[in-house]
Amino acid sequence: MIVATGPTGNVGRALAERLAAAGQPVRALTRDPQRARLPAGTETVRLDLDEPAVQFEGATKLFLYVQAGGDRTAALLAAARAAGVRHVVLLSSGIIGSGADETHPIHVMHATAEQQVRDSGLEWTFLRPNAFAANAFQWAPQIRTGDTVRGIFADGQSAPIHEDDIAAVAERALLDDGHEGAAHRLTGPEAITNSGQVAAIGRALGRELRFTEISPDEAGPELFPHVPPGMLRALMDTFAESVGTPPETTGTVGEITGQARPFAAWAEDHVDDFKG
């Protein structure tokens, strides 16, 4: 039995789908089981940080989304270990080990979680993805209603990774031996600019989309609705550094799973998400 947190997120859902398709017993912990709509064969259980032990009965492995336990992550890990879990795969961040400012809030959050995992006594594997291709969903409301996308840093570069490629690596780390103690740095296979991403989405839709650059000072919750306000400034600084700087690109996904999909493939997979 594998316990998976964050099963309604982009990576967690893709992982749950993969494990269910493989016939692997998986127990998905979510705060709202009735709305989770997870694949058939998935045991869906309410995440309860007050009574964590019962959620891990019969399980030997855990996929941990960094925000699932919040400031109670250490207790969640202790309960998992006490119940018989032996290996945790943590979805961390590529900001760790990147040379970024260690006071950056994203760095602090993930570095803290990694240390808590190390301290838990469990075997561990860290997944450190850089930019998610799914970040392009920020433009979906504009694309559904028109052909012009207003955004920041048109020439900002990244090597965005398909969420299912992260899930594929997580699946192998959970099911195969040899990933214990590894920190896998994960990226997409090639660099692309923000304006290039918008153009790729347009091609997938059969439309010509235009990217109009705006000042970072004009960007707010309407462009980044899921970013906590206190984190937005630091995120803008990170995006600014991507202009004119080739992104890190690793071959780890391909080495572990056999393929790493470019952003154009992600856009094709998500055409319906951008249709009005």
C-alpha positions as CSV (number, residue, x, y, z in Angstrom):
1,M,0.0,0.0,0.0
2,I,1.2,3.5,-1.0
3,V,-0.2,6.5,0.8
4,A,-0.3,9.6,-1.4
5,T,-0.9,13.2,-0.2
6,G,-1.9,16.0,-2.5
7,P,-3.9,13.7,-4.8
8,T,-6.0,16.5,-6.2
9,G,-3.0,18.5,-7.3
10,N,-1.5,18.3,-10.8
11,V,1.3,15.9,-9.8
12,G,-0.6,14.0,-7.1
13,R,-3.6,13.2,-9.4
14,A,-1.3,12.1,-12.2
15,L,0.5,9.8,-9.7
16,A,-2.8,8.4,-8.4
17,E,-3.9,7.6,-12.0
18,R,-0.6,5.9,-12.7
19,L,-0.6,3.8,-9.6
20,A,-4.3,2.8,-10.1
21,A,-3.6,1.9,-13.7
22,A,-0.8,-0.3,-12.6
23,G,-3.0,-2.1,-10.1
24,Q,-1.0,-0.8,-7.2
25,P,-2.9,-0.3,-4.0
26,V,-3.0,3.4,-3.2
27,R,-4.6,5.4,-0.4
28,A,-5.2,9.0,-1.3
29,L,-5.3,11.5,1.6
30,T,-7.3,14.6,0.8
31,R,-9.1,17.3,2.8
32,D,-12.3,16.8,0.7
33,P,-12.7,13.2,-0.3
34,Q,-16.2,13.7,-1.8
35,R,-14.9,16.2,-4.3
36,A,-11.7,14.4,-5.2
37,R,-13.0,12.4,-8.1
38,L,-10.0,10.0,-8.1
39,P,-9.5,6.9,-10.3
40,A,-11.4,3.7,-9.6
41,G,-9.4,1.5,-7.3
42,T,-8.1,4.4,-5.3
43,E,-8.9,4.4,-1.6
44,T,-9.8,8.0,-0.8
45,V,-9.5,9.0,2.8
46,R,-9.9,12.3,4.6
47,L,-6.5,13.8,5.6
48,D,-6.7,14.1,9.4
49,L,-3.6,15.8,11.0
50,D,-5.2,15.2,14.5
51,E,-5.3,11.4,14.1
52,P,-2.7,10.7,11.5
53,A,-1.8,7.1,12.5
54,V,-4.9,5.4,11.2
55,Q,-4.3,6.8,7.7
56,F,-1.1,4.8,7.4
57,E,-2.3,1.4,8.5
58,G,-0.9,-1.3,6.2
59,A,1.2,1.1,4.2
60,T,4.9,0.9,3.6
61,K,5.5,3.9,1.3
62,L,4.4,7.5,1.3
63,F,4.3,10.2,-1.4
64,L,4.5,13.5,0.4
65,Y,3.3,16.8,-1.0
66,V,5.3,19.5,0.9
67,Q,2.2,21.5,2.0
68,A,0.1,18.5,3.1
69,G,1.3,18.5,6.7
70,G,2.3,22.2,7.0
71,D,3.8,22.9,10.4
72,R,2.8,19.4,11.5
73,T,4.8,17.6,8.9
74,A,7.2,16.1,11.5
75,A,4.3,14.6,13.4
76,L,2.8,13.2,10.2
77,L,6.1,11.5,9.4
78,A,6.4,10.1,12.9
79,A,2.9,8.6,12.6
80,A,3.8,7.1,9.2
81,R,6.9,5.5,10.6
82,A,5.1,4.2,13.7
83,A,2.5,2.6,11.4
84,G,5.0,0.8,9.3
85,V,5.9,3.2,6.5
86,R,9.6,2.8,5.5
87,H,10.1,5.0,2.5
88,V,8.9,8.5,1.7
89,V,9.1,10.3,-1.7
90,L,8.9,14.0,-1.1
91,L,7.8,16.4,-3.9
92,S,10.3,19.2,-3.1
93,S,11.6,22.0,-5.4
94,G,14.5,22.7,-7.7
95,I,15.2,25.9,-5.8
96,I,17.0,23.6,-3.3
97,G,20.6,23.3,-4.5
98,S,20.2,25.9,-7.2
99,G,22.3,28.6,-5.5
100,A,19.2,30.7,-4.8
101,D,18.9,32.9,-1.7
102,E,18.2,30.6,1.2
103,T,15.9,33.1,2.7
104,H,13.6,32.9,-0.3
105,P,10.2,31.7,1.1
106,I,10.0,28.8,-1.4
107,H,13.5,27.7,-0.4
108,V,12.7,27.9,3.3
109,M,9.5,25.9,2.9
110,H,11.1,23.1,1.0
111,A,14.4,23.0,2.8
112,T,12.4,22.7,6.1
113,A,10.4,19.8,4.7
114,E,13.5,18.0,3.4
115,Q,15.2,18.3,6.8
116,Q,12.1,17.0,8.6
117,V,12.1,14.0,6.2
118,R,15.8,13.4,6.9
119,D,15.2,13.6,10.6
120,S,12.2,11.2,10.5
121,G,14.3,8.0,10.3
122,L,12.6,7.0,7.1
123,E,14.3,6.1,3.8
124,W,13.8,9.0,1.5
125,T,13.9,10.2,-2.1
126,F,13.6,13.9,-3.0
127,L,12.1,15.1,-6.3
128,R,13.3,18.6,-7.1
129,P,11.5,19.9,-10.2
130,N,12.1,23.3,-11.6
131,A,9.3,25.2,-13.5
132,F,6.1,23.3,-14.0
133,A,4.5,23.4,-17.4
134,A,1.2,23.7,-15.5
135,N,2.2,27.2,-14.5
136,A,0.9,28.2,-18.0
137,F,-2.6,27.7,-16.6
138,Q,-2.2,31.3,-15.3
139,W,-2.9,32.4,-18.9
140,A,-6.0,30.2,-19.4
141,P,-8.6,32.8,-18.5
142,Q,-7.2,35.2,-21.1
143,I,-6.8,32.6,-23.8
144,R,-10.4,31.4,-23.3
145,T,-11.7,34.9,-24.1
146,G,-9.2,36.3,-26.6
147,D,-6.0,36.0,-28.6
148,T,-3.9,38.4,-26.6
149,V,-2.1,37.3,-23.4
150,R,-0.9,40.0,-21.0
151,G,2.0,38.7,-18.9
152,I,5.4,39.5,-17.4
153,F,8.9,38.8,-18.9
154,A,8.1,37.7,-22.4
155,D,11.7,36.6,-22.8
156,G,12.0,34.8,-19.5
157,Q,13.2,31.3,-20.1
158,S,12.5,28.0,-18.4
159,A,12.6,24.3,-19.2
160,P,9.0,23.5,-18.0
161,I,8.3,19.9,-17.0
162,H,5.0,18.0,-17.6
163,E,3.3,17.1,-14.3
164,D,2.9,13.6,-15.6
165,D,6.7,13.3,-16.1
166,I,7.1,14.2,-12.4
167,A,4.5,11.6,-11.5
168,A,6.3,9.0,-13.7
169,V,9.5,9.6,-11.8
170,A,7.6,9.4,-8.4
171,E,6.1,6.1,-9.5
172,R,9.5,4.6,-10.3
173,A,10.9,5.9,-7.0
174,L,8.1,4.3,-5.1
175,L,8.0,1.0,-6.9
176,D,11.7,0.4,-7.8
177,D,14.7,-0.2,-5.7
178,G,17.7,2.1,-5.9
179,H,16.2,5.6,-5.4
180,E,16.7,5.7,-1.6
181,G,18.9,8.7,-0.6
182,A,18.6,10.3,-4.1
183,A,17.7,13.9,-4.8
184,H,16.4,13.9,-8.4
185,R,16.6,17.3,-10.2
186,L,13.8,17.3,-12.7
187,T,13.2,19.6,-15.7
188,G,11.6,19.4,-19.1
189,P,13.9,18.5,-22.0
190,E,14.3,22.0,-23.6
191,A,14.2,25.7,-22.9
192,I,11.4,27.9,-24.0
193,T,10.4,31.5,-23.4
194,N,7.2,32.7,-21.9
195,S,6.1,34.1,-25.2
196,G,7.1,30.8,-26.8
197,Q,4.8,28.9,-24.4
198,V,1.9,31.1,-25.3
199,A,2.6,30.5,-29.0
200,A,2.8,26.7,-28.4
201,I,-0.6,26.8,-26.7
202,G,-2.0,28.7,-29.7
203,R,-0.7,26.1,-32.1
204,A,-2.3,23.3,-30.1
205,L,-5.6,25.3,-30.2
206,G,-5.2,26.1,-33.9
207,R,-5.1,29.8,-33.1
208,E,-2.4,32.6,-33.3
209,L,-1.9,33.9,-29.8
210,R,0.1,37.1,-29.0
211,F,2.0,37.8,-25.8
212,T,1.9,41.4,-24.6
213,E,4.5,42.1,-21.9
214,I,3.4,44.2,-18.9
215,S,5.4,45.6,-16.0
216,P,5.8,43.3,-13.0
217,D,4.3,46.1,-10.9
218,E,1.1,45.6,-12.8
219,A,1.0,41.8,-12.1
220,G,-1.2,40.8,-9.1
221,P,-3.7,38.1,-8.0
222,E,-5.4,38.1,-11.4
223,L,-2.3,36.6,-13.0
224,F,-1.1,34.6,-10.0
225,P,-4.3,33.7,-8.1
226,H,-2.8,30.8,-6.2
227,V,0.4,32.6,-5.0
228,P,0.2,33.8,-1.4
229,P,0.6,37.6,-1.4
230,G,3.7,37.5,0.8
231,M,5.4,35.3,-1.7
232,L,4.6,37.2,-4.9
233,R,7.4,39.7,-4.7
234,A,10.1,37.0,-4.2
235,L,8.5,35.1,-7.1
236,M,8.8,38.1,-9.4
237,D,12.4,38.5,-8.5
238,T,13.0,34.8,-9.5
239,F,11.1,35.4,-12.8
240,A,13.2,38.5,-13.6
241,E,16.4,36.4,-13.3
242,S,15.2,34.1,-16.0
243,V,15.5,36.8,-18.7
244,G,18.6,36.1,-20.8
245,T,19.7,33.3,-18.6
246,P,19.6,29.7,-20.0
247,P,17.6,27.5,-17.6
248,E,19.0,24.4,-16.0
249,T,18.1,21.4,-18.1
250,T,18.6,17.8,-16.9
251,G,18.2,14.4,-18.5
252,T,17.0,12.8,-15.3
253,V,13.4,12.3,-16.4
254,G,14.4,10.5,-19.6
255,E,17.0,8.4,-17.7
256,I,14.4,7.1,-15.2
257,T,11.3,6.9,-17.3
258,G,12.5,6.7,-20.9
259,Q,10.9,9.9,-22.1
260,A,10.7,13.6,-21.2
261,R,8.0,15.6,-23.0
262,P,8.5,19.1,-24.3
263,F,6.2,22.0,-23.6
264,A,4.4,21.5,-26.9
265,A,3.3,18.0,-25.9
266,W,2.0,19.4,-22.6
267,A,0.0,22.0,-24.5
268,E,-1.5,19.3,-26.7
269,D,-2.5,17.3,-23.6
270,H,-4.3,20.3,-22.1
271,V,-6.1,21.8,-25.1
272,D,-9.5,21.4,-23.4
273,D,-8.3,23.5,-20.4
274,F,-7.7,26.5,-22.7
275,K,-11.0,26.3,-24.6
276,G,-13.7,28.8,-23.9
